[in-house]
Amino acid sequence: MSHLRDIMQRLAAGQQAGSPAPTAPSSLPQLETYRQHLRQCSAAMLQYEWTWLHQHLEDLELCSANSAMAQAAGGSQHVRRLILQAEACLQALADACEERGLQPERLALSVSSGEHAWEVSNSSIRQAWGLDS
């Protein structure tokens, strides 16, 4: 399920109940924790994370551009903080790839919107990305 679908479900639930939708939690760990995870990733995991993080940023930017979606996600300031956090993580990921001599690219493979490379539980996604190799 995409982040946008989750936000839209929260938005719909809030409208149906007549109350504000709950805020969206951050799905990115703190930057230093993120860097630690990246150091433990295989090349395939870094490639997955590159695609996942770009998709996550696109979702956040789309959310930011729609006031109802931003409100459902915790408000525009919260969404902006999430975007800044995701951009910092993207830089850390780019640095990790460069250190290993990897040229990351977005691949047209499925990602699990709520799971980083080190968290992927879906066996089909793990196999498609080569995360078990």
Secondary structure as UniProt FT lines:
FT   HELIX           3..17
FT   HELIX           31..39
FT   HELIX           43..64
FT   HELIX           67..72
FT   TURN            73..74
FT   HELIX           76..99
FT   TURN            100..101
FT   TURN            113..114
FT   TURN            117..119
FT   HELIX           123..129
FT   TURN            130..132
//
